[in-house]
Amino acid sequence: MKKILAFMIVLAFLAIPAMAQEKPKPLTPQQRIENLIVQVLNWKVKAGSHTVTAARVELELIKITKQKDAIIKMLQEKLKAANAKVARLEKKSEAVVDTGL
């Protein structure tokens, strides 16, 4: 049993470097073409996903801009109403001061 185990260990030490030295076979022209086509298609998919992401970001910016514009318009209307109220109150206070003196 010990001899078999020792033999397997020696065989493993010899087989591992032999497997590591095995170089990959060169690709055939057909395999190279297929590999290039796959790379181009992967690049197009990545570029397409970047384009979609950019479009989504731009859409979100447009939505945010529209929301901002609506908020600004609402705040301007509130400011206009508040300024009108202040002007009315100033006129009333001036009228009270004029009649009170």
VOPAGU-2260 file (C-alpha; in pm, 1 decimal, decimal comma):
REM VOPAGU-2260
SITE   aa  ch    i         X         Y         Z
SITE  MET   A    0       0,0       0,0       0,0
SITE  LYS   A    1     283,0     239,0      86,7
SITE  LYS   A    2     457,6     153,4    -240,2
SITE  ILE   A    3     144,8     233,3    -439,7
SITE  LEU   A    4     101,3     563,8    -257,8
SITE  ALA   A    5     468,1     654,0    -313,5
SITE  PHE   A    6     438,7     558,7    -681,3
SITE  MET   A    7     127,6     779,3    -719,6
SITE  ILE   A    8     306,1    1073,1    -556,7
SITE  VAL   A    9     607,2    1034,4    -787,7
SITE  LEU   A   10     376,9    1001,8   -1087,4
SITE  ALA   A   11     192,2    1319,4    -980,5
SITE  PHE   A   12     520,3    1511,2    -950,7
SITE  LEU   A   13     613,1    1400,5   -1302,6
SITE  ALA   A   14     271,7    1450,9   -1460,0
SITE  ILE   A   15     197,4    1800,5   -1326,3
SITE  PRO   A   16     499,0    1970,1   -1490,5
SITE  ALA   A   17     434,0    1780,6   -1812,5
SITE  MET   A   18      74,4    1908,1   -1818,1
SITE  ALA   A   19     188,6    2261,6   -1740,6
SITE  GLN   A   20     428,4    2259,2   -2035,0
SITE  GLU   A   21     159,3    2165,3   -2282,3
SITE  LYS   A   22     104,5    2465,5   -2508,1
SITE  PRO   A   23    -232,6    2543,5   -2658,4
SITE  LYS   A   24    -274,2    2443,7   -3018,7
SITE  PRO   A   25    -284,8    2732,5   -3265,1
SITE  LEU   A   26    -628,6    2819,8   -3390,6
SITE  THR   A   27    -731,2    2725,7   -3740,2
SITE  PRO   A   28    -819,3    3012,8   -3974,3
SITE  GLN   A   29   -1188,0    2927,5   -3932,6
SITE  GLN   A   30   -1155,4    2934,9   -3552,3
SITE  ARG   A   31    -969,2    3267,2   -3569,4
SITE  ILE   A   32   -1246,2    3417,1   -3782,7
SITE  GLU   A   33   -1511,9    3285,7   -3544,4
SITE  ASN   A   34   -1315,6    3421,9   -3249,0
SITE  LEU   A   35   -1288,8    3765,4   -3411,3
SITE  ILE   A   36   -1660,2    3765,4   -3495,3
SITE  VAL   A   37   -1745,6    3680,7   -3134,6
SITE  GLN   A   38   -1516,0    3959,1   -3012,1
SITE  VAL   A   39   -1677,3    4212,3   -3247,8
SITE  LEU   A   40   -2025,6    4104,8   -3141,5
SITE  ASN   A   41   -1929,0    4131,2   -2774,1
SITE  TRP   A   42   -1790,3    4479,2   -2839,1
SITE  LYS   A   43   -2114,7    4580,5   -3012,5
SITE  VAL   A   44   -2322,3    4446,8   -2723,9
SITE  LYS   A   45   -2109,8    4641,0   -2475,0
SITE  ALA   A   46   -2131,1    4955,6   -2688,2
SITE  GLY   A   47   -2507,4    4909,9   -2717,6
SITE  SER   A   48   -2545,6    4868,3   -2344,3
SITE  HIS   A   49   -2340,2    5184,2   -2289,1
SITE  THR   A   50   -2563,7    5367,3   -2535,9
SITE  VAL   A   51   -2875,6    5244,1   -2357,7
SITE  THR   A   52   -2730,1    5347,3   -2022,4
SITE  ALA   A   53   -2643,6    5692,1   -2157,6
SITE  ALA   A   54   -2996,7    5729,4   -2296,4
SITE  ARG   A   55   -3147,0    5630,9   -1961,2
SITE  VAL   A   56   -2927,1    5882,5   -1780,3
SITE  GLU   A   57   -3026,6    6153,5   -2026,5
SITE  LEU   A   58   -3394,1    6065,5   -1981,5
SITE  GLU   A   59   -3357,4    6091,0   -1604,1
SITE  LEU   A   60   -3186,7    6429,5   -1645,0
SITE  ILE   A   61   -3475,6    6548,0   -1861,6
SITE  LYS   A   62   -3726,5    6428,8   -1600,5
SITE  ILE   A   63   -3531,7    6601,0   -1323,2
SITE  THR   A   64   -3510,2    6920,6   -1528,9
SITE  LYS   A   65   -3886,1    6916,6   -1591,2
SITE  GLN   A   66   -3951,9    6858,3   -1220,8
SITE  LYS   A   67   -3711,8    7139,3   -1132,2
SITE  ASP   A   68   -3883,0    7373,8   -1378,1
SITE  ALA   A   69   -4225,6    7286,6   -1235,0
SITE  ILE   A   70   -4101,6    7347,0    -879,9
SITE  ILE   A   71   -3943,2    7678,4    -980,8
SITE  LYS   A   72   -4267,5    7787,9   -1148,9
SITE  MET   A   73   -4471,3    7692,3    -840,7
SITE  LEU   A   74   -4229,7    7875,0    -609,4
SITE  GLN   A   75   -4235,9    8183,8    -832,6
SITE  GLU   A   76   -4616,6    8184,4    -816,6
SITE  LYS   A   77   -4604,0    8152,3    -437,5
SITE  LEU   A   78   -4349,3    8434,3    -421,9
SITE  LYS   A   79   -4567,8    8652,9    -642,2
SITE  ALA   A   80   -4869,1    8582,8    -419,2
SITE  ALA   A   81   -4663,8    8650,0    -105,4
SITE  ASN   A   82   -4530,6    8977,5    -249,9
SITE  ALA   A   83   -4886,1    9083,7    -337,2
SITE  LYS   A   84   -5000,4    9000,8      15,2
SITE  VAL   A   85   -4708,2    9198,1     162,3
SITE  ALA   A   86   -4797,1    9495,1     -59,3
SITE  ARG   A   87   -5162,4    9480,9      55,1
SITE  LEU   A   88   -5058,2    9459,2     419,3
SITE  GLU   A   89   -4818,4    9752,6     375,5
SITE  LYS   A   90   -5100,0    9960,5     222,9
SITE  LYS   A   91   -5329,7    9866,4     511,1
SITE  SER   A   92   -5064,4    9952,9     768,8
SITE  GLU   A   93   -4998,0   10286,7     595,2
SITE  ALA   A   94   -5371,2   10358,2     591,6
SITE  VAL   A   95   -5397,5   10273,6     961,3
SITE  VAL   A   96   -5097,0   10492,3    1043,0
SITE  ASP   A   97   -5236,5   10782,4     834,5
SITE  THR   A   98   -5580,8   10769,0     996,7
SITE  GLY   A   99   -5439,1   10707,3    1341,9
SITE  LEU   A  100   -5229,6   11025,8    1348,6
